[in-house]
Amino acid sequence: MPKPPPLPGRRWHLPSALAAELDPDHATRNGRPRRTARDWAVDFALFLIAVGVGLLGAEETTKDPNIPYGLEVADQWIGALACAAVWLRRRWPVGLAVAMVPVAFVSNSAGGAGLVALFTLAVHRPFKYVAWTAGASAALSAVFFWLRPDSEVPYLVAVALAVLLTAALVGWGMFVRSKRQLMVSLRDRWRRAETEAALRAEQAQRLAREAIAREMHDVLAHRLTLLSVHAGALEIRPDAPRAEVARAAGVIRESAHEALQDLREIIGVLRASDGGDESGRPQPTLAALDGLVSESREAGTKVTLDNRVSDVSAAPASVGRTAYRIVQECLTNARKHAPGAEVAVAVSGAPGDGLTVTVGNPAPPGDVPHVPGSGQGLIGLTERAMLAGGRLDHGPDGNGGFRVRAWLPWG
């Protein structure tokens, strides 16, 4: 597989072989061009064509009794040098074609080299260069046959054949150029599509990783916070009553078990070939809020729930899951940053009006121990609400407390 090209916005470079074929100067900017075996074969074939046509021209010159012997020898020497110059056609196509116009005019033996040079110019350069050179060659052919008339072919027929041959060479050369440009364009598009596909795959993987990271944070942070809070309570109060110690240990055990179950669920999603959930555990919905609040109460958090949703079972699964995660993260943050404060959870909404979730707590009643946190939870909640088509606002309530308010669409 070829190496992908640079990203969009940077200059695209054509493959070296095709770039050198369309633009010989491209390959000579940093050194002499390196010809492939195909290039050598094409150059040798065109050289043989130039020599063959030149020999026919030399034979016609020999048969003409009006041409002195010295001019015949000079004509043949000029034709030989012109055929040798064909090997320079890739490096200087314009200069060679322009030089061959007067050379072919004075030498019959250089006619083949002139045809090859014109064809090369049509292949490697735009039409504006070809038009001037081909026009000059066609005009000089009329003068050539006027000065050296053919005894077997009428003047007008000879001129018409020369012009037709020139037009055919130009057309053939332009066809080859267009075909090569099409190949370059198709290859460039293929390489660009390959790069864009790789970028899309990378972006999809990044979005999937972000979604997995957000899900892991929302799911595990709640369980691990319970573990941290109750383990810290046992550490601070080793002389607590036996019943309270047993209750805290039970909460720790239950939270650890649920954390492991949630972790297995996420790993099952990662391992699923179709991106589904192999664990078989249902995702939380709006109806699971009562269980979440009860769990928080059992863990020692004071929580009140005001659920005014007209029909909980009618709420879309994605909206209910997003609302559940918002409440879960808010309860986790309240437990960490406002221990002992009563958390008020209010949920209201109906189809067509949207779902509104409000979670707030007053200032904590006592000192708050330092709990490490990065604020990624609230950032993740904001992103989750935006992905669901809603919005989320959070901040102090003005009385020392904190409030989170989210609105989610419910069509």
N, C-alpha and C positions, 0 to 999 in steps of 0.2 A: 504494500500500500504506500503511495507517495506521501511524503511529509506534508501536513496541512499547511496552507498559506497563512500569512499574518492575519490578524483580526481586522474586521471592517473598520475603515477610517484610515488605514495605512495603505501605502502603494502596493499594488499587486504586480508581481513579476511573472512574465510568461515563462513557460518551460524553455530551457536553454536551446534545445534543438529547433523548436518551432519559432522561437524568437529570432534565432540566427537565420532561419530560412526566410522569414518575412522581413527582417531588418538586419542585414549583415553587420552594420555598424554596432549593433547591440552587443555582439559577441566579441568585438575588437576593442571595446573600451578598456578592458583590463588585460588585454593580450590578444594574440592571434587566435582566430576561431579554430576550434578543433572539429574537423570534418568526420562524419560517421562513414561507415562502409557504404551506406546508401548514397551519401553525398558524393563520394568518390565515383561510384558507379554512374550517377547522373552526369557528373562533370565529364567523365570519360566518354559517355554516349554522345553528349552534345559536342564534344571535341571531334569525335568521329564524324558527326553530321556536318560540322563546319568544314572538315577536311574533304569529305565526299563532295559537298556542293562546290567547294573551291576547286577541286580537280575538274569538275564539269565546266566551271568557268574558265579554267586554264586551257582546257581542250578547245573551247569555243574561241579563245584568243589565238591559239595556235593555228586554227583553221582560217582565220581572217588574214587574207593576203595584204591588206592595207596597213597592218601593224608591223613595224620594224622588229627585228629580232631582239634588239636591246630593250625595247619596251615590253616584249614578252617576258624576258628574264626579270625585269624590274617588277612586272605585274605578279609574277610567281613569288618573288621574294616578299613583296608586300603582303600577298595572301598568306604566305607561311607565317610571317610575323603576326598577322591578324588572327590566325588560328591559334598560335601560341598564347595570344592575349586573352583567349576565351577562358583560360584558367584563372583569370583575375575577375571574372564576372561577378562573383559573390561579394568581393570586397569593394569594388567600384562599379556598380551597375550603371549609374548615370554617366559617369565619365567615359566608360567603355562604349556605351551606346552612342553618345554624342560623337566620340572620336571615330566610330565606325561609319557614320553617315558620309563624311567626305572620303574616307578610305575606300569604302565600297563603291563610291562614285568613280574613282580613278582606277580601281582594280577589279577585274572580273573574279579573280581568285579569292578576294576578300568578301565575296557576296555571302557565303555561308556563315562566316564569322559575324557579319552584320545582322543576319537573320537571328542568330543565337543571342546576340547582344540585345536586340529589340525584344525578343521573347523574355529574356532575363529581366529587362527593365519593367516589362508589364507585370511580371510575377512579384518583384520586390519593391516597387515604388508606386505611389498613387498615380491616378490617371493623368494629372496635369503634366507630369514629366513625360509620360508616354505619348500624350497628344502632340506636344511640340516635336518630339523626336520622330514619331511616325509621320507627322505632316511634312516635316522637312525631307524625310526619306522618300515619301510618295511624290513630292514636288520634284526632287532631283531625279527620280526615275523617268519622269517625262523628258527632262533635259538629256538624260543618259541615252535613251532610245532615239532621241532626235539627232544626237551627235554620232551614235553608233547604231544605226538601224539594222534590224534583223532581216536578212534576205528572205527568210521563209515565213515570217509572221508579220502581218501588217502593223503599222505603228500604233494605231489606237488599240488594237487587240493586245499588243505587248504591254502598253501602259496600263490597260485595264487589268491584265493578269498580275502585273506587279503591285498595283494598288490592292487588288483582291487578296494577294498573298500577304501583304503587309497587314491588312485588316484581319485576316484569319489568325495571324500570329499574335496580334494584339488581343483579339478576343479570346484566344486559347490561354494566353498568359494571364489575362484578367480573371478568367474562369478558375485557373489554378490558384491564383491569389485569393479569390473569394472562398474557395473551398478550404484553403489553409486557415483563413481568418475564422471561418465557421468552426473548424476543428479547435482552434485556440479558444474561441468563445465558449464552445460546449465544455471543453476541459476546465476552463476557468469557472464556469457555472457549476460544474460538478464539484470542483474543489471548494467553491464557496458554499454550496449546499452541504457538503460534508462537514465543513467547519461550523456552519449554523446548526446542523443536527447535533454535533458534539456540544455546542454551547447550550442548546435546548436540553440535552440530556443532563449536562452538568447543573443547569438551573433547576431542573426537576429534582435531581438528587439533593440539591441544597434545600429546596423547599420541603422535601420529604424529611430531611434531617431536622429542619427547624420545627416542623409539625411534631415529629417524634420527641424532640427535646421539650417542646411546650407541653405535650401530653404527659411526659415523665415528670416534669416539674409540678403540674397541676395535681397529678395523681399521688405522687410519692411525698410531696412536701406536706400534705395534710397528715399523712400517717406518721412521718418522721418527726413532725412537730409534736404530736402527742407523745411519742417516745421521749423526746428531749424534755418536754415539760414535766412529765411524771418521773422520769429518771432524775431530773434536777430536784424535784420535791423530795424524793427519797434521800438524795445526797445531803440536802440542806437540813432535813429533819429525820435523822436516823432513829430518834427516840419516839417517833410518831406511834399512835395506837396501832395495835396489831391489825385491826379491821381496816384502817386506812391504808396501811402498808399492803395488805392483801388486795384491796381494791385497786391501788395504783399498779401493783404487779399484774393484775388481771387486765387492766387497760393497756399496759405495755405489751403483754403477751398477745392480746387481740389485735393491737395496732401492728405489731411485727408480722402477725399472720396475714393481715389484710395487705400490708406492704409487699410481702412476698407474692401474694396472689396477683396484685396489680402489676408487679414486675414481670411475673410469668405471662400475664396477658399482653404486655407491651412486647416482650420477646417473641411471643407467638405471632404478633402482627408483623414483626420484622422477618420472621422465618417463613411466613405464608407466601407461597409462590404467586398468588393472585392479589396480594396486598390485603387480604381479608384477615379475620381474627380466628385463629385456630383454637383459642382457649374455650370458646363457646359461652363465655360470660357476657350477659347483656350489658350494653352501654347504659350509663345513668341517664334518666330523663327527668322531666319536671315532676313526675310523680314520686321520685326518689328523694325529694327535698325533706319530707317528713323524717325519713330514716337518717339523713345527714344531720338534721337538727337534733334528733334523739341521740345520735352517737356523740355529738359535741356536748350535749347536756350530761351524758354519762361520764364524759371525760372531765367534767368540772366546769364547763363554760356555761355562763348564763345566756340563754338565747331565747328570743321571742320570735315567732313566725306568724306573719300576717299574710295569708295566701288568699287573694281575691280573684284568682283566675276563674273565669266562668266555666271552663271545661278543661281540666288538666289533661285528660286523655286525648283531647283533640289537638293539643300543641304538637307541632312538627318535632320529630326526633332530634334534628340538628339544633333547633332553637332550645328545646328542653335540655339537651346535653350542654350547650353553651351556658345557659342559666345555672345549671347545677355546678359547673366548674367555677363560675364567677362567685357563687355563694361559698363554695368549698375553699377557694383561695382567700376570700375575705375572712372567713372564720379562722383560717390558719394564721393570717396576719394579726387578727385581733388577739388570738391566744398568745402570740409571740410578743406583740408590742403594747398590748393593753390588757394584761392579766387581771382578772377580777372584775373587769367592766362588763356590763350587760350589752349584748349585741342584739340589735333589732334588725330583722330581715323582713322585707315587705316585697311581695310579688303580686303584680296585677296585670291584667290585659285580657284581650279577646281577639278573635279573628278579625283582621282588618284594622285594628287599632295598634297592634304590636304588643310586645311583652316588656314590661318595665320591672327592673330588679333594683332594689335599694337596700344597701347594707350599711349600717352606721353604728358607731359606738361612742360613748362619752369618754372623757379623760379618765385614765386609770386611777383607781382610788389610792394607790400607794406608789412606792418607787418601782420603776421598771428596770429590771436587770438588762444588761447589754446583750442583745441577741444579734449575731451576725446576719446580715442580709444584703443583697445586691440590688433590690428593687426590680428584679427581672420578672417577678410574679405579676405586678401591676402592668408592666410593659406587655407581658404575654396575654393578659386579659384584654388589654386594649386592642392588640392585634387579633385576638380571637373574635372579639365583638365586631371589628371591622370586616373580617373575613365572612362573618355571618350577615353582613349588610347593615349592621347597626352602629352604635357608638357607645362609648364609655367615658365617664368623667369621674375623677377622684380628687380628694384634697381635704384639708381641714374644714370642719363645719363652723368655725368661728367661736366655739365654746371649749376648745381644747380637745375635742374629739375628732373623729375621722369618718368620712362618708364616701361611699362608692355608689354611683348611680349609672345603670346601663339600660339602654333601650335596644330591643331586638325586633326585627320585622316579623310579623305573623300574618301571612297572606290568607 
